[in-house]
Amino acid sequence: MADLKYYDVILRPVITEKSMDAMGAKKYTFYVNPEANKAQIKEAVEKMFDGAKVKSVNTMNLPGKSRRRGYIEGKTAKRKKAIVALTEESKEIEIFNGL
C-alpha cells in the first residue's frame, strides 16, 4: 500500500441531491483515494476541516464501467466513495456552505 498523506486522501466532494439531503444529519460524501482506509479518511477530514470531529466513516468501492467506442471496448477508472458522519458537537464543513 502506498504511503498516503492526509491531503492526498480526499479527492473531491460528491454533489448530488441525495448527498445534499444527508448534510442535514451531518453526513458528508467524498470521493477518496481507492487505496485509503477508514482510519486515513477520518484523519484527513479532521485535519483538513477545523472543528470537525468524525463519528463514523462508511466506504464503498465503485468498480469501473465497461464503455464502447465503436469497435474498441474499455473500462472507466475505479473509484471509492466515503460517507463521513460528524458528531453532534462538531462544526459543519465550510466547503458545502452556499450550495
N, CA and C of each residue as an Amber inpcrd file, in Angstrom:
protein
   297
   0.8410000  -1.1700000   0.0000000   0.0000000   0.0000000   0.0000000
   0.8880000   1.2350000   0.0000000   0.4780000   2.2240000  -0.7410000
   1.2510000   3.4500000  -0.8650000   1.1510000   4.2760000   0.4180000
   2.1860000   5.0680000   0.6840000   2.1900000   5.9660000   1.8290000
   1.4230000   7.2270000   1.4510000   0.1820000   7.3410000   1.9360000
  -0.6710000   8.4760000   1.5950000  -0.6090000   9.5270000   2.6870000
  -0.4430000  10.7680000   2.2950000  -0.5400000  11.8900000   3.2090000
  -2.0200000  12.2750000   3.3130000  -2.3650000  13.0130000   4.3660000
  -3.7820000  13.3250000   4.5770000  -4.3700000  14.1760000   3.4600000
  -3.5600000  15.0010000   2.7980000  -4.0690000  15.8430000   1.7230000
  -4.2090000  15.0740000   0.4080000  -3.7200000  13.8450000   0.3330000
  -3.8890000  13.0150000  -0.8510000  -5.0960000  12.0910000  -0.7500000
  -5.7040000  12.0060000   0.4230000  -6.7720000  11.0400000   0.6440000
  -8.0820000  11.5160000   0.0270000  -8.5240000  12.7300000   0.3480000
  -9.8040000  13.2390000  -0.1620000  -9.5710000  13.8770000  -1.5270000
 -10.3070000  13.3910000  -2.5370000 -10.1430000  13.9040000  -3.8950000
 -11.1000000  15.0580000  -4.1800000 -12.4060000  14.8580000  -3.9330000
 -13.3920000  15.9200000  -4.1600000 -14.7020000  15.5200000  -3.4910000
 -15.5590000  16.5120000  -3.2160000 -16.8690000  16.1880000  -2.6380000
 -17.8180000  15.6740000  -3.7110000 -18.7970000  14.9020000  -3.2850000
 -19.8400000  14.4070000  -4.1780000 -21.0360000  15.3440000  -4.0430000
 -21.4400000  15.9610000  -5.1490000 -22.5370000  16.9190000  -5.1430000
 -23.7250000  16.2890000  -5.8830000 -24.6190000  15.6580000  -5.1240000
 -25.8440000  15.0860000  -5.6740000 -26.9910000  15.4560000  -4.7440000
 -28.2210000  15.2340000  -5.1870000 -29.3760000  15.5430000  -4.3470000
 -29.3580000  14.6950000  -3.0740000 -29.0200000  13.4450000  -3.2090000
 -29.0150000  12.5490000  -2.0510000 -27.9480000  12.9570000  -1.0390000
 -26.7610000  13.3260000  -1.5140000 -25.7050000  13.7320000  -0.5880000
 -26.0130000  15.0750000   0.0590000 -26.6970000  15.9690000  -0.6540000
 -27.0730000  17.2600000  -0.0790000 -28.1540000  17.0930000   0.9850000
 -29.0720000  16.1610000   0.8020000 -30.0970000  15.9020000   1.8130000
 -29.4800000  15.3120000   3.0790000 -28.4370000  14.5190000   2.9450000
 -27.7870000  13.8990000   4.1030000 -26.9950000  14.9090000   4.9230000
 -26.6930000  16.0790000   4.3560000 -25.9410000  17.0810000   5.1080000
 -26.7160000  17.5880000   6.3140000 -28.0410000  17.5100000   6.2940000
 -28.8480000  17.9150000   7.4300000 -28.5800000  17.0430000   8.6490000
 -28.1780000  15.8050000   8.4220000 -27.8400000  14.8720000   9.5010000
 -26.3360000  14.8430000   9.7560000 -25.6070000  15.8490000   9.2500000
 -24.1470000  15.9530000   9.3820000 -23.4260000  14.7480000   8.7770000
 -23.8690000  14.3430000   7.5900000 -23.1930000  13.2930000   6.8310000
 -22.7230000  13.9050000   5.5230000 -21.4270000  13.7950000   5.2480000
 -20.8170000  14.3920000   4.0650000 -20.2070000  13.2870000   3.2110000
 -20.3400000  13.4210000   1.8950000 -19.8830000  12.3950000   0.9620000
 -18.7130000  12.9280000   0.1430000 -17.6560000  12.1160000   0.0480000
 -16.4460000  12.4840000  -0.6890000 -16.0130000  11.3210000  -1.5770000
 -15.3900000  11.6470000  -2.7260000 -14.6130000  10.6620000  -3.4610000
 -13.2300000  10.6590000  -2.8230000 -12.7170000   9.4720000  -2.5230000
 -11.4230000   9.3510000  -1.8530000 -10.5020000   8.4660000  -2.6850000
  -9.2280000   8.4750000  -2.3140000  -8.2410000   7.6390000  -2.9810000
  -8.6160000   6.1700000  -2.7740000  -8.6220000   5.3540000  -3.8290000
  -9.0070000   3.9440000  -3.6770000  -8.1080000   3.1500000  -2.7320000
  -6.9100000   3.6340000  -2.4460000  -6.0020000   2.9350000  -1.5440000
  -6.2080000   3.3290000  -0.0790000  -7.0140000   4.3460000   0.1950000
  -7.1910000   4.8570000   1.5570000  -8.1250000   3.9460000   2.3590000
  -7.8220000   3.8160000   3.6540000  -8.7040000   3.0590000   4.5460000
  -9.4950000   4.0280000   5.4180000 -10.3760000   3.4750000   6.2700000
 -11.2650000   4.3200000   7.0620000 -10.5040000   5.1950000   8.0530000
  -9.4530000   4.6840000   8.6410000  -8.6700000   5.4650000   9.6040000
  -7.9990000   6.6530000   8.9190000  -7.4850000   6.4570000   7.7130000
  -6.8520000   7.5460000   6.9690000  -7.8820000   8.5930000   6.5510000
  -9.0870000   8.1710000   6.1950000 -10.1360000   9.1080000   5.8030000
 -10.5540000   9.9450000   7.0080000 -10.7050000   9.3120000   8.1580000
 -11.0650000  10.0290000   9.3820000 -10.0060000  11.0720000   9.7310000
  -8.7430000  10.6830000   9.6720000  -7.6440000  11.6000000   9.9810000
  -7.6220000  12.7800000   9.0030000  -7.8490000  12.5050000   7.7180000
  -7.8100000  13.5550000   6.7030000  -8.9230000  14.5730000   6.9070000
 -10.1330000  14.1210000   7.2330000 -11.2480000  15.0420000   7.4320000
 -10.9980000  15.9070000   8.6590000 -10.5120000  15.3140000   9.7420000
 -10.2790000  16.0860000  10.9660000  -9.1340000  17.0830000  10.8110000
  -8.1350000  16.7740000   9.9820000  -7.0280000  17.7020000   9.7660000
  -7.3680000  18.7930000   8.7600000  -8.1370000  18.4740000   7.7270000
  -8.4160000  19.4370000   6.6750000  -9.4950000  20.4480000   7.0590000
 -10.4500000  20.0370000   7.8710000 -11.5690000  20.9060000   8.2340000
 -11.5340000  21.1580000   9.7310000 -11.3280000  22.4230000  10.1210000
 -11.2120000  22.7920000  11.5280000 -12.5200000  22.5530000  12.2630000
 -12.4230000  21.9680000  13.4560000 -13.5940000  21.7480000  14.2960000
 -14.4240000  20.5420000  13.9220000 -14.0000000  19.7630000  12.9430000
 -14.7490000  18.5750000  12.5310000 -14.2940000  17.3750000  13.3480000
 -15.2330000  16.7220000  14.0020000 -14.9700000  15.5030000  14.7670000
 -15.7640000  14.3790000  14.1100000 -15.0800000  13.3610000  13.6410000
 -15.7160000  12.2830000  12.8890000 -16.2440000  11.2270000  13.8450000
 -17.5290000  10.8800000  13.6570000 -18.1430000   9.8110000  14.4450000
 -17.9510000   8.4640000  13.7480000 -18.2140000   8.4120000  12.4350000
 -18.0620000   7.1530000  11.7020000 -17.7590000   7.4410000  10.2390000
 -17.1870000   6.4240000   9.5830000 -16.8640000   6.5000000   8.1530000
 -17.3810000   5.2340000   7.4870000 -18.2020000   5.3980000   6.4670000
 -18.6640000   4.2730000   5.6540000 -18.0660000   4.4340000   4.2660000
 -17.4960000   3.3510000   3.7320000 -16.8650000   3.4100000   2.4150000
 -17.5230000   2.4250000   1.4680000 -17.4290000   2.7320000   0.1760000
 -17.9070000   1.8050000  -0.8440000 -16.9940000   1.8970000  -2.0570000
 -16.6490000   0.7440000  -2.5950000 -15.8260000   0.6770000  -3.7940000
 -16.7270000   0.6480000  -5.0130000 -16.4300000   1.5040000  -5.9750000
 -17.2050000   1.5910000  -7.2040000 -16.3350000   1.0830000  -8.3490000
 -16.6260000  -0.0900000  -8.9000000 -15.7960000  -0.6200000  -9.9870000
 -15.9950000   0.1810000 -11.2660000 -15.0280000   0.0840000 -12.1520000
 -15.1270000   0.7820000 -13.4300000 -16.2050000   0.1700000 -14.3090000
 -16.8340000   1.0070000 -15.1070000 -17.8930000   0.5450000 -16.0020000
 -17.3080000   0.2450000 -17.3720000 -17.9030000  -0.7130000 -18.0700000
 -17.4880000  -1.0250000 -19.4400000 -18.0650000   0.0170000 -20.3840000
 -17.2330000   0.5290000 -21.2650000 -17.6530000   1.5190000 -22.2430000
 -17.1500000   1.1010000 -23.6190000 -17.9520000   1.4070000 -24.6420000
 -17.5670000   1.1050000 -26.0200000 -17.4680000   2.3850000 -26.8080000
 -16.5630000   2.3890000 -27.7220000 -16.4150000   3.4810000 -28.6750000
 -16.1630000   2.8350000 -30.0300000 -17.2530000   2.5100000 -30.6930000
 -17.1240000   1.7700000 -31.9460000 -16.6840000   0.3430000 -31.6480000
 -15.6020000  -0.0700000 -32.2560000 -15.0980000  -1.4250000 -32.0880000
 -14.3040000  -1.5720000 -30.7910000 -13.7370000  -0.4880000 -30.2970000
 -12.8740000  -0.5210000 -29.1170000 -13.7200000  -0.5730000 -27.8520000
 -13.3660000  -1.4680000 -26.9560000 -14.0540000  -1.5790000 -25.6750000
 -13.0490000  -1.3590000 -24.5520000 -13.4450000  -0.6290000 -23.5310000
 -12.5600000  -0.3550000 -22.4020000 -13.3500000  -0.2160000 -21.1250000
 -12.6490000   0.1950000 -20.0760000 -13.2890000   0.3870000 -18.7770000
 -12.9200000   1.7580000 -18.2320000 -13.8490000   2.3720000 -17.4800000
 -13.5440000   3.6150000 -16.7920000 -12.7760000   3.2720000 -15.5140000
 -12.1980000   4.2730000 -14.8990000 -11.3920000   4.0550000 -13.7010000
 -12.2840000   3.6750000 -12.5190000 -11.7480000   2.8420000 -11.6340000
 -12.4880000   2.5110000 -10.4190000 -12.3710000   3.6710000  -9.4380000
 -13.3710000   3.7960000  -8.5590000 -13.4020000   4.8860000  -7.5970000
 -13.7970000   4.3480000  -6.2310000 -13.5940000   5.1720000  -5.2190000
 -14.0130000   4.8410000  -3.8650000 -14.7380000   6.0420000  -3.2910000
 -15.8740000   5.7890000  -2.6630000 -16.6860000   6.8570000  -2.1030000
 -16.7790000   6.6410000  -0.5960000 -16.7160000   7.7390000   0.1670000
 -16.7970000   7.6600000   1.6230000 -17.8870000   8.6010000   2.1140000
 -18.7170000   8.0980000   3.0340000 -19.7240000   8.9110000   3.7010000
 -19.2400000   9.1030000   5.1310000 -18.9560000  10.3680000   5.4850000
 -18.3780000  10.7080000   6.7860000 -19.4690000  11.3210000   7.6460000
 -19.7420000  10.7100000   8.7980000 -20.7200000  11.2430000   9.7490000
 -19.9720000  11.9700000  10.8600000 -20.3980000  13.2080000  11.1430000
 -19.7750000  14.0110000  12.1840000 -20.5700000  13.8990000  13.4830000
 -19.9100000  14.1880000  14.6140000 -20.5800000  14.1580000  15.9110000
 -21.5130000  15.3560000  16.0400000 -22.3780000  15.3260000  17.0540000
 -23.3640000  16.3990000  17.2520000 -22.7060000  17.7320000  17.5860000
 -21.6390000  17.7220000  18.4160000 -20.9920000  18.9750000  18.8180000
 -19.9670000  19.4710000  17.7970000 -19.7860000  18.7500000  16.7170000
 -18.8250000  19.1290000  15.6860000 -19.3370000  20.3030000  14.8580000
 -18.4040000  21.1320000  14.3780000 -18.7640000  22.2150000  13.4600000
 -19.0210000  21.6340000  12.0760000 -19.8400000  22.3480000  11.2880000
 -20.1160000  21.8920000   9.9320000 -18.9300000  22.1920000   9.0180000
 -18.8440000  21.4760000   7.9180000 -17.7540000  21.6560000   6.9620000
 -18.1040000  22.8340000   6.0540000 -17.1920000  23.8160000   5.9710000
 -17.4760000  25.0630000   5.2680000 -17.5110000  24.9170000   3.7480000
 -16.9250000  23.8850000   3.2110000 -16.8530000  23.7420000   1.7550000
 -18.2410000  23.5870000   1.1520000 -19.2050000  23.1190000   1.9360000
 -20.5580000  22.8820000   1.4320000 -21.4850000  24.0690000   1.6470000
 -21.0450000  25.1310000   2.3050000 -21.8960000  26.2980000   2.5350000
 -22.1780000  27.0200000   1.2250000 -23.4120000  27.4150000   1.0230000
 -23.7940000  28.1540000  -0.1760000 -24.1450000  27.2740000  -1.3610000
 -24.1670000  25.9600000  -1.1810000 -24.5340000  25.0740000  -2.2920000
 -25.9990000  24.7420000  -2.2460000
